Amino acid sequence: QGEVLTLVGDAAAGLAAVRTGCELLAAGEADFCLVTAAQEIDWVTCEAYSRWGLIRDGSNHASVFSEGAAAIVLARESSNCRVSATHSGYSCPTEKDIEERLDTVLKDLLQGSHVDLSVSCASGTRLDLAEKHCLARHLPTARVLTPKTVLGESLACSSMQQVIAGVLALRESGSGGALVTAIGYNRQVAGLILTHGGRRG
């Protein structure tokens, strides 16, 4: 009987869904929000991304395209990890604009935040360079996790898996913060920050 929303986009849609869930909780529209993402491989998508040199096809060293599903539950109050900051992100006109827009996202997110972990969206494509350059400028000493190198590229599902990886890493460390970034194949960029402990889910 609750609110049901569907967000469409590239990998950044996963982080946009988390942001939307946080907004619903903050507005008092819900006490809990289930955020899910799933990806199924189809030949049309594979053909397109292969032609663009974004997924591995035997002749390049780009990412492995994969299927998957992921889900997280957001709560208005939590004693574990919390989403402490989100960013609405940008849609970039060209690949050349990605680094500048991601740089803006990181500047906005990292103001006043203590972050010692980055959960990277790197998947083995040329788009990784923009994130690499931005992280070198803003978080040069942070530990970096790259879940896609193990799980493959499954678009919005991958960015949800990055959030889960960040939560698990913070639970293990018991403190600190984690930056999660997404650069999608359709040139959308987004990010959020997770922190250990706190009152909001």
NUPA-717825 format. One line per field, with one value per residue: residue number from 1; x negated, y negated, z negated of N, C-alpha, C in turn; residue in three letters. Coordinates in pm, 1 decimal. Each point is the difference from the previous one (the first is absolute). Layout:
N
nr = [NUM	...]
n_px = [X	...]
n_py = [Y	...]
n_pz = [Z	...]
ca_px = [X	...]
ca_py = [Y	...]
ca_pz = [Z	...]
c_px = [X	...]
c_py = [Y	...]
c_pz = [Z	...]
rest = [ALA	...]
***
This chain:
201
nr = [1	2	3	4	5	6	7	8	9	10	11	12	13	14	15	16	17	18	19	20	21	22	23	24	25	26	27	28	29	30	31	32	33	34	35	36	37	38	39	40	41	42	43	44	45	46	47	48	49	50	51	52	53	54	55	56	57	58	59	60	61	62	63	64	65	66	67	68	69	70	71	72	73	74	75	76	77	78	79	80	81	82	83	84	85	86	87	88	89	90	91	92	93	94	95	96	97	98	99	100	101	102	103	104	105	106	107	108	109	110	111	112	113	114	115	116	117	118	119	120	121	122	123	124	125	126	127	128	129	130	131	132	133	134	135	136	137	138	139	140	141	142	143	144	145	146	147	148	149	150	151	152	153	154	155	156	157	158	159	160	161	162	163	164	165	166	167	168	169	170	171	172	173	174	175	176	177	178	179	180	181	182	183	184	185	186	187	188	189	190	191	192	193	194	195	196	197	198	199	200	201]
n_px = [-81.7	-131.8	-85.4	19.3	-131.4	-12.9	-130.8	-16.0	-105.8	-123.3	-126.2	1.5	89.3	-95.1	-93.0	60.3	13.3	-125.4	-36.2	75.0	-51.7	-117.9	37.5	48.8	-110.0	-79.0	83.9	-32.9	-30.5	-107.6	10.6	32.3	-108.9	59.6	-130.6	43.6	-84.5	27.0	-84.4	60.7	-87.1	-7.3	22.5	110.3	12.9	-22.4	76.8	88.3	-9.1	9.3	89.8	47.5	-43.9	121.5	25.1	-53.2	-65.7	-111.5	32.4	52.2	-32.6	120.1	108.3	22.6	89.7	80.4	62.5	104.2	10.7	48.9	2.4	44.2	4.5	64.2	-46.3	104.1	-16.1	-129.8	-41.5	17.4	11.2	-38.2	96.5	-119.7	-23.4	83.4	-15.2	71.3	-128.0	-59.5	60.5	-103.6	-15.0	-126.2	-80.0	-33.3	132.7	-21.6	-128.0	34.0	101.0	-77.6	-89.6	101.6	39.7	-128.4	-18.3	119.6	-27.5	-124.3	77.9	-94.5	-30.1	-5.2	-68.4	-12.0	116.1	-41.3	128.8	-98.7	35.5	-130.9	9.6	-104.4	79.2	3.9	124.2	-78.3	-57.9	123.7	49.2	-93.0	14.8	133.3	-10.1	-89.1	89.5	112.2	-33.9	-114.8	39.0	117.3	49.7	-23.6	132.5	-16.3	123.7	3.1	-121.0	83.0	95.1	-83.0	32.9	84.1	-55.9	129.5	7.1	-95.4	66.7	107.2	-68.2	-33.7	127.0	41.0	-92.4	43.7	125.8	-28.4	-66.3	100.6	83.7	-82.9	-10.5	131.7	-50.6	4.5	-35.6	96.4	-74.4	122.2	-62.6	69.8	-60.0	112.6	35.3	109.4	-117.3	64.8	-14.2	-33.4	36.8	-48.4	27.0	-66.1	60.2	-92.4	110.8	74.6	85.8	-51.7	93.3]
n_py = [121.4	16.7	-100.2	6.0	-10.4	-32.4	14.3	-70.9	70.8	-48.7	27.9	-127.0	70.3	88.3	-94.3	-28.6	131.4	13.6	-98.4	55.4	118.1	-59.4	-53.1	119.8	53.5	-90.4	23.7	110.7	27.7	41.8	112.9	76.6	23.4	87.1	2.3	27.6	84.7	19.7	86.1	7.2	89.8	-90.5	60.2	-74.5	6.0	131.1	5.6	-80.3	52.4	111.9	-50.8	-43.4	126.1	21.1	105.9	97.5	8.1	15.6	-123.8	-13.7	-92.4	-23.8	-47.7	89.7	12.1	-30.3	105.1	-49.5	5.8	-109.0	-0.1	-116.9	-1.9	-112.5	-48.8	-55.6	105.2	-11.6	107.2	43.4	23.3	-118.1	-40.2	-56.0	30.0	-62.9	29.4	-97.6	-34.8	44.0	-46.5	64.6	-112.9	1.7	98.0	-102.3	-6.4	130.5	-20.3	-102.6	71.4	106.4	-83.7	-56.1	120.4	31.5	-115.7	15.7	125.8	-35.0	-105.9	-9.9	85.2	96.9	10.3	128.1	14.7	46.2	10.4	37.0	-72.6	3.4	15.4	-78.8	-109.3	-70.5	26.1	103.9	-54.9	-38.9	116.1	66.8	-92.6	10.1	131.9	-7.7	-85.6	69.4	123.0	-64.4	-2.4	-12.5	97.8	81.8	17.7	107.0	2.1	-91.5	-9.6	25.1	-93.4	-75.8	-46.2	-36.7	-113.2	-32.1	128.4	-33.1	-113.1	79.6	84.9	-113.4	-40.1	120.4	-4.8	-124.4	42.9	107.6	-83.3	-86.2	100.2	40.1	-121.8	-13.0	-68.1	-133.3	-37.3	21.5	-30.3	-7.6	33.7	-62.0	60.8	-37.5	104.3	-55.9	-2.0	76.6	-98.4	70.3	-30.8	68.6	-34.9	105.9	-1.9	35.9	62.0	-55.3	-96.0	-33.7	78.9]
n_pz = [0.0	-1.0	-3.4	132.4	12.0	127.7	-16.9	109.3	35.9	-3.3	-24.0	37.3	68.6	-27.2	15.5	115.3	8.4	-42.0	80.3	93.1	-36.2	-4.2	117.2	33.6	-52.6	56.0	101.2	-65.2	125.6	-66.4	-69.3	104.0	73.2	79.5	22.5	120.9	54.8	127.8	51.7	116.4	38.3	97.0	114.8	-2.9	-133.9	2.2	107.8	-59.4	-120.5	68.4	80.9	-117.3	-3.2	-52.2	75.3	-67.6	114.9	-68.5	37.7	-121.3	-87.7	51.2	-61.0	-94.9	96.3	-101.4	-49.3	-61.1	-130.8	-53.3	-132.4	-42.2	-132.3	28.2	-113.2	-61.4	-78.7	-22.5	-66.5	125.5	127.2	43.0	80.7	-11.8	126.7	80.5	126.5	52.3	8.0	110.6	107.0	49.7	67.7	-44.4	41.6	75.8	-17.7	7.6	26.1	73.7	50.9	14.3	44.9	63.8	39.4	19.7	58.7	56.6	31.8	30.9	17.6	-90.5	96.6	-91.8	111.5	-31.1	65.6	115.7	27.7	78.2	105.2	-19.5	132.3	26.0	-2.2	110.8	-41.3	-30.2	106.9	31.1	-42.9	66.5	95.1	-11.6	-13.4	97.8	47.0	-19.7	31.9	4.2	-129.0	58.9	-75.9	101.1	1.4	76.8	-48.6	97.7	-53.5	-99.6	-16.1	69.4	117.9	-96.3	45.6	-16.1	34.3	86.2	22.6	2.5	77.4	60.1	-11.7	37.4	96.3	19.4	-11.0	72.2	81.7	-11.5	15.7	93.6	51.5	-9.3	101.9	11.6	122.6	89.7	103.3	53.2	111.3	93.5	101.7	57.0	72.0	-50.6	-67.1	-86.3	-88.7	-106.3	-122.8	-101.0	-124.9	-42.1	-117.8	-86.0	-40.5	-94.0	23.6	116.8	56.4]
ca_px = [81.7	-87.2	-49.3	-84.9	-60.0	-98.1	-94.6	-62.5	-125.1	-115.2	-44.2	29.3	138.4	-1.7	-22.6	117.0	106.2	-31.4	30.3	145.5	44.6	-36.0	90.4	129.9	-11.9	-16.2	128.0	98.1	90.6	-16.6	-95.3	-97.2	7.8	-73.1	-57.3	-46.8	-44.7	-29.9	-46.4	-0.5	-75.0	70.4	-97.3	-0.6	-87.0	-137.3	-51.1	-24.1	-112.8	-119.3	-39.8	-53.9	-122.8	23.0	0.0	-98.2	52.4	-108.8	-97.4	-38.3	-22.1	99.6	61.2	81.6	140.9	53.2	135.8	0.3	107.2	-42.9	103.9	-32.2	111.9	-31.6	86.7	-10.9	-99.7	-86.9	-119.0	-110.8	-49.3	100.9	-28.5	-11.8	9.6	23.0	-8.5	91.3	-80.4	10.3	-8.1	-106.8	20.6	-102.6	-91.7	-98.1	57.4	20.6	-92.6	34.8	125.2	-27.0	-78.3	97.9	71.4	-86.6	-16.7	122.2	20.4	-107.8	-8.5	25.7	12.5	-122.7	11.1	-127.8	24.2	72.1	53.0	-15.2	82.0	-90.7	36.6	-91.4	24.3	-64.3	68.9	-64.6	-103.0	56.8	9.7	-136.3	-57.5	71.0	-36.7	-138.1	1.5	79.6	-22.3	-121.6	-46.3	111.6	4.3	91.8	60.3	52.5	83.7	29.7	-106.4	37.2	140.0	34.0	82.1	143.5	67.8	50.5	-24.6	-139.0	-14.2	58.7	-99.5	-103.5	50.8	-6.6	-141.8	-39.1	58.4	-72.5	-134.8	9.3	31.5	-123.2	-94.7	61.3	-1.6	-37.8	98.8	-30.6	53.9	42.7	18.4	49.3	-6.4	75.0	-35.0	68.2	-65.2	57.3	-89.2	67.1	-80.0	54.9	-93.3	45.5	-78.3	28.7	79.8	87.7	141.8	81.5	-35.2]
ca_py = [-121.4	-116.6	-66.0	81.8	-84.2	63.6	-93.7	56.2	-66.4	89.9	40.5	-105.3	13.6	69.1	-99.0	-88.3	69.8	-14.8	-139.4	-13.8	63.6	-88.6	-114.8	45.7	15.7	-132.5	-70.5	66.9	78.6	142.3	32.7	87.9	-2.7	106.6	-45.4	118.3	-15.3	127.7	-12.9	122.2	-19.1	20.5	-11.3	-135.5	-79.7	49.6	-43.2	-144.8	-31.8	57.1	-91.5	-122.5	35.1	-8.4	133.0	90.0	81.8	81.2	-82.4	-113.9	32.0	-72.7	73.1	118.3	-29.5	107.1	-9.8	-0.5	-67.8	-46.4	-72.0	-51.4	-60.7	-125.5	-26.8	-137.8	1.0	116.4	-8.4	57.7	-96.7	-93.6	-79.2	-133.2	-102.6	47.1	-106.3	28.5	39.4	-71.4	67.5	-71.6	-3.6	80.3	64.6	-98.7	-75.1	86.2	-28.7	-128.5	15.3	85.7	-82.3	-82.9	89.5	31.7	-121.5	-21.5	107.9	15.4	-114.3	33.6	143.9	75.7	118.2	68.8	114.6	-26.1	118.0	-47.9	58.4	44.0	130.7	36.3	-74.2	-131.6	-90.9	9.5	-102.5	-119.4	26.9	12.9	-132.9	-71.2	58.3	-39.1	-138.8	-22.3	102.8	68.4	104.1	88.6	137.0	7.6	129.8	2.9	119.9	41.6	85.6	136.6	28.8	-42.2	-119.9	26.8	-129.3	-49.7	104.2	-15.8	-110.6	48.5	89.7	-86.9	-48.5	113.2	20.0	-107.3	27.5	112.6	-45.4	-86.7	85.9	69.9	-95.5	-54.9	-146.4	-64.2	-24.7	55.9	-65.8	90.2	-77.7	72.3	-59.5	91.7	8.4	-108.6	-122.6	-56.6	14.0	-19.8	44.1	-13.0	29.8	84.2	-13.1	102.9	-50.0	-111.2	19.3	13.9	120.5]
ca_pz = [0.0	-8.8	121.5	87.1	103.5	87.3	59.8	119.4	33.9	3.8	-134.2	-97.1	-46.5	-127.6	-104.7	1.9	-72.7	-142.6	-33.9	-3.2	-122.8	-111.9	3.6	-49.7	-144.5	-60.4	10.2	-83.0	83.2	-30.9	-105.5	65.1	145.9	67.2	126.8	72.3	139.0	65.1	138.2	79.2	124.3	126.8	108.3	55.9	-85.9	16.4	130.7	-3.0	-86.4	61.6	108.7	-60.8	-69.6	-143.2	-60.8	59.1	109.0	53.2	71.4	-81.6	-140.7	-77.4	-110.3	23.7	-21.7	-84.1	-52.1	-145.4	-72.9	-131.9	-72.9	-132.6	-71.7	-67.7	-114.3	-48.8	-106.0	5.5	-85.3	75.7	98.9	49.6	119.4	-60.2	103.8	137.1	100.8	111.4	114.8	126.4	129.4	71.1	145.0	66.8	-92.6	-46.5	-112.0	-116.4	-110.3	-60.7	-76.0	-115.5	-91.6	-70.5	-91.6	-113.4	-80.1	-77.5	-96.8	-96.9	-90.4	-139.2	-19.1	-22.7	86.0	15.8	87.6	123.7	68.3	136.9	106.7	106.7	55.4	107.1	123.4	6.9	-90.8	-132.0	-16.6	-63.8	-143.4	-52.0	-14.1	-106.5	-128.5	-27.6	-46.6	-120.7	-102.8	45.2	-92.0	-34.7	50.9	112.8	32.2	137.3	9.3	137.0	52.2	-37.4	31.4	135.2	19.4	14.0	3.2	-127.8	-99.3	-44.4	-94.8	-125.5	-59.4	-56.3	-128.6	-92.6	-31.0	-89.9	-131.8	-59.8	-36.0	-117.2	-114.7	-39.3	-58.5	-120.5	-2.5	125.5	103.2	131.8	118.5	107.6	122.7	116.9	133.4	84.6	141.2	71.7	-46.2	-121.8	-115.2	-128.5	-113.1	-135.0	-108.2	-109.8	-122.8	-99.7	-110.4	31.8	-28.7	119.7	76.8]
c_px = [-85.1	-36.3	-88.7	-49.6	-98.1	-87.8	-71.8	-126.9	-111.6	-41.0	33.3	141.6	6.2	-19.2	114.0	116.2	-22.7	32.6	151.1	57.4	-28.9	92.2	138.0	-2.7	-7.0	130.1	108.5	99.8	-6.9	-95.8	-112.5	18.5	-87.1	-45.6	-61.0	-46.6	-33.2	-41.2	-2.5	-71.2	91.1	-94.5	-6.8	-94.8	-145.6	-62.3	-35.0	-123.9	-130.2	-51.3	-61.2	-127.6	12.6	10.6	-90.5	65.4	-107.4	-106.3	-40.2	-14.0	97.4	67.4	73.6	144.1	62.4	146.6	-7.1	123.2	-52.2	114.8	-54.2	127.7	-52.0	100.7	-18.8	-102.3	-80.4	-118.9	-121.7	-57.2	112.6	-46.4	-2.4	8.7	22.6	-11.3	90.0	-73.1	27.2	10.0	-96.2	24.2	-98.2	-88.0	-102.7	50.1	5.4	-89.9	35.7	125.4	-21.4	-80.4	92.6	77.8	-84.2	-22.3	120.6	15.6	-101.7	-15.5	36.9	12.2	-136.5	14.0	-138.6	10.4	76.5	45.4	17.1	94.8	-86.6	34.5	-88.5	22.0	-73.5	66.7	-63.3	-97.2	52.6	8.7	-139.2	-62.8	65.7	-37.0	-142.6	-6.8	65.3	-28.2	-126.3	-45.2	109.4	-22.3	104.3	47.0	57.1	83.3	22.9	-109.1	27.3	139.1	39.4	87.7	145.3	81.1	50.7	-19.1	-142.8	-14.9	65.6	-97.4	-116.3	42.8	-10.6	-144.4	-49.9	51.8	-76.8	-140.5	2.3	34.9	-125.8	-97.3	53.8	1.3	-27.7	115.5	-46.2	68.6	34.2	28.0	51.3	-18.6	66.2	-42.3	69.6	-41.4	76.0	-98.8	78.3	-92.3	76.2	-107.9	70.5	-87.2	42.7	74.6	88.5	145.2	85.2	-54.3	-74.2]
c_py = [-126.5	-56.9	95.9	-88.7	82.1	-108.0	68.8	-79.2	100.7	34.1	-103.6	9.1	72.3	-97.1	-101.0	62.8	-9.5	-142.0	-20.7	62.9	-85.9	-121.2	37.0	14.0	-135.8	-78.7	63.3	83.5	149.3	14.5	88.2	-12.0	111.8	-50.7	121.0	-37.0	137.4	-26.0	136.7	-28.9	23.6	-34.6	-141.3	-89.8	42.7	-47.7	-148.3	-32.7	57.6	-91.4	-127.9	27.5	-2.9	135.6	92.2	86.3	89.3	-80.3	-123.7	44.6	-76.9	93.0	124.3	-36.6	116.4	-23.8	-5.3	-66.8	-37.6	-76.0	-47.8	-57.4	-124.9	-20.8	-143.4	-11.2	128.5	-21.3	56.6	-104.6	-91.4	-63.5	-144.4	-112.4	66.9	-119.2	38.9	36.0	-82.6	97.4	-80.9	4.7	88.7	65.9	-98.2	-77.0	80.9	-38.3	-129.7	12.7	87.8	-76.5	-88.7	82.7	26.9	-122.1	-22.3	104.8	-1.3	-117.2	43.6	148.3	62.9	132.4	61.4	122.6	-45.1	133.0	-40.3	70.4	52.1	140.9	40.6	-71.4	-134.1	-101.0	-0.1	-114.5	-123.6	19.6	7.0	-136.0	-75.9	53.3	-37.9	-142.7	-13.0	98.3	80.3	114.2	100.3	141.8	4.3	144.2	-7.7	126.6	50.2	88.3	146.4	35.5	-35.9	-124.0	41.0	-127.1	-41.7	102.4	-12.2	-112.2	34.5	93.6	-79.4	-52.9	110.5	26.9	-105.9	21.8	111.8	-41.5	-88.0	80.3	70.3	-93.9	-60.8	-150.6	-53.0	-18.2	55.7	-81.8	106.4	-85.3	88.4	-85.7	99.0	-4.5	-107.1	-135.9	-71.0	22.2	-29.0	47.0	-12.4	34.6	82.4	-27.3	106.8	-61.7	-114.1	36.1	18.0	110.1	-24.4]
c_pz = [0.0	135.8	78.0	113.5	81.9	61.8	115.6	29.6	9.0	-143.5	-106.6	-54.9	-134.1	-116.0	-4.9	-76.2	-150.8	-45.6	-11.6	-126.6	-122.8	-6.7	-52.4	-152.5	-69.4	-0.1	-86.6	77.5	-31.7	-117.3	53.4	150.9	56.1	135.8	69.5	140.4	54.7	143.5	66.5	132.2	120.4	114.0	57.1	-81.2	15.1	129.9	-1.0	-82.3	53.7	112.0	-54.0	-77.8	-150.9	-68.5	80.2	107.3	61.8	70.5	-79.9	-146.1	-88.3	-100.6	47.0	-33.0	-75.6	-34.1	-152.3	-56.2	-137.3	-64.7	-133.6	-61.6	-69.8	-112.4	-46.1	-111.1	6.2	-92.1	71.2	95.4	44.0	129.8	-47.5	102.4	135.4	94.2	116.6	128.3	124.4	116.3	85.1	150.7	76.8	-105.6	-56.0	-122.0	-129.2	-116.8	-69.9	-86.6	-123.3	-104.5	-83.8	-101.6	-124.7	-89.1	-89.7	-110.3	-113.4	-95.7	-141.6	-28.8	-23.3	75.6	16.3	89.1	122.4	59.3	146.4	96.6	114.5	46.2	117.4	131.3	-3.5	-94.1	-138.8	-24.9	-70.7	-150.3	-62.2	-24.9	-115.6	-137.5	-38.5	-54.4	-138.6	-113.1	32.1	-90.0	-36.2	52.9	111.0	18.7	141.0	20.3	142.4	59.9	-32.3	52.9	142.6	0.3	19.9	-23.9	-137.8	-110.9	-55.7	-101.4	-133.3	-71.5	-58.3	-136.5	-104.9	-41.2	-97.7	-141.4	-70.2	-44.4	-124.4	-125.4	-50.2	-69.7	-129.2	-8.5	140.1	96.7	132.3	108.2	103.3	123.0	112.2	124.3	93.5	145.3	84.0	-53.8	-111.5	-114.4	-127.4	-111.4	-130.2	-101.3	-106.6	-121.5	-99.0	-117.4	41.7	-19.4	123.5	87.3	123.6]
rest = [GLN	GLY	GLU	VAL	LEU	THR	LEU	VAL	GLY	ASP	ALA	ALA	ALA	GLY	LEU	ALA	ALA	VAL	ARG	THR	GLY	CYS	GLU	LEU	LEU	ALA	ALA	GLY	GLU	ALA	ASP	PHE	CYS	LEU	VAL	THR	ALA	ALA	GLN	GLU	ILE	ASP	TRP	VAL	THR	CYS	GLU	ALA	TYR	SER	ARG	TRP	GLY	LEU	ILE	ARG	ASP	GLY	SER	ASN	HIS	ALA	SER	VAL	PHE	SER	GLU	GLY	ALA	ALA	ALA	ILE	VAL	LEU	ALA	ARG	GLU	SER	SER	ASN	CYS	ARG	VAL	SER	ALA	THR	HIS	SER	GLY	TYR	SER	CYS	PRO	THR	GLU	LYS	ASP	ILE	GLU	GLU	ARG	LEU	ASP	THR	VAL	LEU	LYS	ASP	LEU	LEU	GLN	GLY	SER	HIS	VAL	ASP	LEU	SER	VAL	SER	CYS	ALA	SER	GLY	THR	ARG	LEU	ASP	LEU	ALA	GLU	LYS	HIS	CYS	LEU	ALA	ARG	HIS	LEU	PRO	THR	ALA	ARG	VAL	LEU	THR	PRO	LYS	THR	VAL	LEU	GLY	GLU	SER	LEU	ALA	CYS	SER	SER	MET	GLN	GLN	VAL	ILE	ALA	GLY	VAL	LEU	ALA	LEU	ARG	GLU	SER	GLY	SER	GLY	GLY	ALA	LEU	VAL	THR	ALA	ILE	GLY	TYR	ASN	ARG	GLN	VAL	ALA	GLY	LEU	ILE	LEU	THR	HIS	GLY	GLY	ARG	ARG	GLY]
***
